[in-house]
Amino acid sequence: MAWLRSVLVVGLVVVAFSACGKSEPVYGGISVMGRNYLPYNMSGFTIADAFGHKAGGGGDDPPGAGGR
């Protein structure tokens, strides 16, 4: 019966440790789009969150095309 208690305790410890993951968000499959409202060519853009993760896009819109 003592081995059953040991297995239960070990199982609970494993579950507790697996539940404690990173506090940082993990991004996956997020689409980013920037619209060009300026009268200048936008060759590309990059944004970053508080954790330093970056996302960027290319300059597909012509100048001033953000209002379409």
Protein Blocks (a to p, Z undefined) as FASTA:
>chain_A
ZZmmmmmmmmmmmmmmmmmccfbdcdehiacddddfbfbdcfbdcdddfkopacddddfb
cghilmZZ
